[in-house]
Amino acid sequence: MVQSLSRSPLAPARFPDMPVIKGVRFAAIGAGVKYQGRTDVMLAQMDPGTTVAGVFTRSSTRSAPVLDCQSKLNGDSKDGAAILVNSGNSNAFTGHIGQTSVAEITAAVADLTGLPEPRVFTASTGVIGEPLPHDRIIAKISELKDGLSETRIEDAALAIMTTDTYAKGASAQVVIDGQTVSIAGIAKGSGMIAPDMATMLVYIFTDARLEQAALQDLLATICNRTFNCITVDSDTSTSDSLMLCATGASGVNVKGEEAFAAALEAIMLDLSHQVVRDGEGATKFVEIQITGAVTDADAKVHGLSIANSPLVKTAFAGEDPNWGRVVMAIGKSGATADRDLLSISFGDLLVAEKGWVSPSYREEDAAALMKQDEITLKVDLGLGTGRATVWTCDLTHGYISINADYRS
């Protein structure tokens, strides 16, 4: 079922050209975790000196791999690191059996790579509640190790897909003190998307040098402006993981470097938008800009209330400029709002203001705007200086079709 999905109409033309990240190599292979004849396991191995940061789902039913990764972030960078990811099975809600699977895979990777087990990270994505056939994965680790190459990042991106319709990648290079620093990242995600401190599965690699604590702070800060501002269906996964690995191979220390932070944020924003563009059944990419809120936090609450509303999302799907549904979503959000102060615009078209429809509003103008693939919705609360931007997609029958058959 997964492989038969049509490519999202909002997808980029192709996987981007990515710079080689010195100090990290990739491999991917088919292990038959759930489906035969598809690539479903990837391995990334980083050189000694690599620091690792991560943010993860705060779901109270998070998976065994997530719990294991969280416990390992402060490991010793002198030993290098490895990340193994499988698709097809999330190894979530699998109790002690799931923990055993993680331990077995970790031990096998450590044995074949020479890494200590605390420096081996794993992730699993796919169906919840089914035991992970970890023996199939372990049987392929030797081949994965033999296939490691610094140029196989696209293969890794393909291996972690589930209901994704395309592999997601983004990269950047910045010059600091006359030396080039490279960053490249891959992501998977299409449904069960409403991140809470992380995202679906995202792996970002850089040859910059940065201590673990500084790397962790930078990642968490940028995550709140990127991946924690997207939603497809309001559902937070049990497996959300976002990891950032700095190999230090460039020799450039980037602590406090604004250019590096800006490049990293651009990559994370790009990847987060690609996840929304690949939302299950999506035909519209929607940016929601909230201004004039009491606080930034209030603005984000309003934005996500609009973005997660099934009525708002189906209006976008039907190309219906039903701005009353936006008013409803603001009113139910729980954040401060005043009916008689807010204004609503579709793009630059003013729809409503001062508690009533704008005198200049023409329904046919809004209907024409709603036919676009990319739509901007603007809401000003008229209360203060708080602002936030969130991104979502429409809700179509395609979402139902994909998820009704997900386990078949």
N, C-alpha and C positions, 0 to 999 in steps of 0.2 A: 504493500500500500504506500509506504513512504516514498519509494522511488518513482511512483507513477504520478506524483503531484506535478502540476504544471508550474513552470517558473513564474514567480510573482510578477505582475505587470509593473510593479514599482522597483524591481531589481535593477542594479547597475548592469551595464552591458557585459561585463566580464569580471573575473577575479583580478584585482589590481597587481601591477608589477611591484614586487616587494624587495627591499634591500636585504642583503645577507647580514644577519646579526652574528658577529663573531662571538664565539663562545657557546653557541647553542646549535644542536643538530636535531633533525626531525626524521621520523619514519612513520609509515602507516601500512596497515595490512587488514585483510578480511579474516575474522576468526569465527564467523557464524554465531555471534552472540544471540541474535534474534532472527536475522535474515541471512540467507545464503547468497553468495555472489555480490556482496557489497563490502566496501572498506568500512570497518567499524571499530578499529582500535588504533590509537596513535601514541607514539612515544616521543618525548622531547628530553634530551639530556644536555645539561649545562655543565660547563667547566668549573673546576675549583675557583673559588673567589666569588661565586654567584650569590647574591642576596635575594631573598624571596619574600614578597609581601602578598597579602590576600585579604579580601573581604568576602563574607559568605552570608547565605540566607540566615535570617533569625527565626525561621519557622521552628516551632516546637517539635515538628516531626521530621527534622532534617536527617539526611541519609548518613549511613556509616562512613562513606568517603569524606563527606563534609566534616564530620566530627574528627576524623583522623587528621585531615589537613589542618584544621584549626589548632590542633595540639602540637603541630610541628613547625610553625612559622618561625620560631626563634632559634632554629637549629644553627649549627656552626657552618659558615659559608666556605670554610677551607676545603670542605669535602665535595663541593659541587652539588648538583641536585638532578632529579629526574621527575617528570610528570607523565603518567600513563592515564589515558582517558578511553573509555569505551562508550559506544552508543548502543541503543536497543534495549537496555535494561538499566534502571536507575539505582539498583541496589538500595532502595529506600523502603522502609517499613518491612525489613527482613530480619530484625532482631539479632540474636547472636550469630545466626548464619551469615548475615551481612558483614558482621565484624570479622568473622573467620575469612570470608572472601577477600576483604581488604588486606588482612594479615598475610594471606597466602600469596596474593599478587605482589604486595610490597616486598616480601621476602624473596620472591623469584626475581624481581627486577634488581634488587640489591645484590643478589648472588651473581647475576650475569654482568652487571655494570661495575661491580666493585664498590658501590656506594653503601654507606651505612643506612639501615632501614629508616631512621628518622629524617633522611633527606630524600626519600621517595614519596611523592605525592600521587594520589589517584583521584579520579572522578568518574562518575557513571551517570548516564542520562538515558531516559527512556521510560518504559513501563514501571509503575510502582507496585510493590508487593509481590514480586516474583523473585525467587532465589537467582542470584547471578551465577551463570555457568562459568566460574572463574577458571576451571581447568582448560577450557577452550582458549582463553586469553593466555594463560601461562604457557600453553603449548606453542604459542607464536612469539614469545618474548625473544628467543634467540634470533629468529628471523628479523624481528624489529631492530634488534641491536646491530645486526649485520647490515641493515638497510639505512642506518642513520646517515643523513646528509644535511649540510647547512642550507641546501636549496629546496628542501621538500616541505616547506611550510604550507603550501596549498594542499598537498596531500593530507596533512594533519587537519586542516580546516574541513576537508571533505569527510574525514573519518568521524568527526564529532557531531555530524548532522543527525537529526531525527526527522521531524516534519518540516525542516527547513527545505526551501526550494532552491537555494543556492548557497555556496560557500562564501563566508564573509571575512574580509580582510581589510586592513588599513595600515598605512605606514607614514613615516616622516623622517627627515634628516635635518639636523640643525648644526650650525658651526659655532663652536664655543672655544674661545682662545685659539682660533685658527685650526681647530681639529673638528672633524665631522663625527657627530654622535647619531646613531641610527636607532629607530624604534619601529617595531612591527607587531601587529596584533591580529588574532583571529577570534571569532565568536560563533556561537550557535544559539539559536533561539527563534521561536516562531509562535508558540502557544505556551500557556501557563506563564504569562509574562506580567508581573507587577513586582519588580524587585524591591527588596527590603534589606539594604546595606550591601547588596551585590547585584548580580545579574544572572543570566542563564548559565552558560559556561563561556568564559572569556580568558584568553591567555595572551599576555603582552610581554614582549622580550625587548631588551635594550642592551647595547654594549656600554652604556654609561656606568660609572662607578658611583654607588650610593649606599650608605650604611642602611641596615635593615630598618631601624626605627624611623629614619627620615623617609625611606621608601614607603613604609607603611602609612605614615602621616599624609604624604602626598597622594597616595592612592585613595585613601578614605575621603580626603577632601574633594578630590575631583569626581569621585564616584557620586557624591551627593548632588553634583550639578549635571550629571550625564545619565548614567544607568538608573539612578534612583529617581529620574524624572521621566521615565517612559512607562507605558502600559499598553498591553494588547487586550487583555481580558480580565484584569483585576485580580488574577490568581498568582500567588507567590509560590514558586517551586520549592520542593523539599531538597533540591540539589544545587541551587544557585551558588556559583563559585566564580570569583574573579581574581586571578593571580597575575602578579607583575614580577618579572625576574630580571635583575640587572647583573649581567656577567662581568662588567668592569673591563672587558677586553679592549676598549678604546683607550683606557687609561685616563679618561677625563672625569674628574669629580664634578658632578652637576648639582650639588647641594646649594640651594638658594638661587639657582640659575633660572630666571624667569622664562627664557627662551625654551628651555627643556620642558618646564611645566606646561607652557602654552602648547608645545607640540604634542605632549602626552594627552592633554585635554582634548585637542583636536581629534586625535585618534580615537579616544574613548567616546567622544560625541558622534563621530562617524560610525563606529561600530554599533552604538546604541540606536542610532537612526536606522541602520541597516536591519536590525532586529525588528523594529516597528514596520519597516517597509516589507518585511517578509512575514508579517503577522498572518496567522492562518486565515485564508480567504480574503485578505485585505485587497482593496482596490483604491483606497484613498490614504494619503499620508497627511496627518492633521497636526499642525502646531497650534498650541493654545497659549496665548500670552496674557498673563494677568498682571495688571498694574493697579495702583491706588488702594491696595489693601492696607490694613492696619500694620501688619508685619509681613516679612518674607514668608514666614511659616504659614500664615493665614492664606497668602497668595497661592502657595503650593497646595494647600488643602482644597481651595476652590478649584484650582486647575485639575487636580486629580479627580475631584468629584464630577467635573464635566467630562473628563477623558474616559472615566470608567462607567458612565451612564449608558446602559443599553439603548435607551431611547434616543440619546444624542447620537450614539454611534450608528444606529440604524437609520437615523435621519440623513447622516452623511452618505451611507450606503445607497439610500434611495434618492439622493441628490435633492432632498427636500429642505429648504431653508427654514426649518421650524425652530425659530429662535426662542419660542416659549419653553422648549425643553432645556435650553441653556439657563434660562431664568429658574426653572425648577431645580436644576443641579446646583446652582449657586445657593438657593434657599435651603437645600437639604444638607449642605456640606458640614454645617456645624461651626464654621468660621464666621467672623463678623461680616455682615452685609446690610445695606440699607437699600430697599427697593427703589426709593426715589432719588438715589444718587448714582446708581450704576448705569453704565452704557455698554452696548454690545455692538461689535462690528464683525462682518465677514470680510476679511482683507481690509481694504480701505473704505468699504461700503458701510456707513453708519446705519444700523438696524433699529436700535432702541436707545432711548436716553431719558433720564429723569422720570423713570417709572412708567414709560409709555413708548409706543412705537414712534420712531423719528418721523417728523412731517415729510422729510424728503425721501423716505423709504419707498422703493418700488419692488414688489415681489419678483417680477421678471428679471430684474438685475441680479438679485440674490440667487435665483434659480440658475442663471447662466454661470455665475461664479462657482456654484456647487458642482458643476460638471467637470471642474478641473481635477487632475490627479493629486495635486498638492493644494491644501487649503489652510489659510491662517485664520484663526478665530481670536478676536481681541476682546477682552473684558476689562473695563476700568471700574473699580469699586467706588472711587471718589472719596475715600476715607483717609488715605495716608500715602506713604512712600513705598510700602511693601510691594515686591514684584517677584514673579517666578514664570518660567516657561516650561511646559511639559509637552510631550509628544505622544500621539496615539494614532490609531488607524480606525477605519470603519468596521462594522460588524455585519457580515454577509452570511448567506446560507452556506457558503463554503466552509465557514468555521464549524458549523454544525456537522456537515458531512465528514470533515476530517476527524473530528473528535468522537463522533458516534461510532466510527469504525476503527478507532485508534488501536485497540488491542487485538484486532482480527489479523 
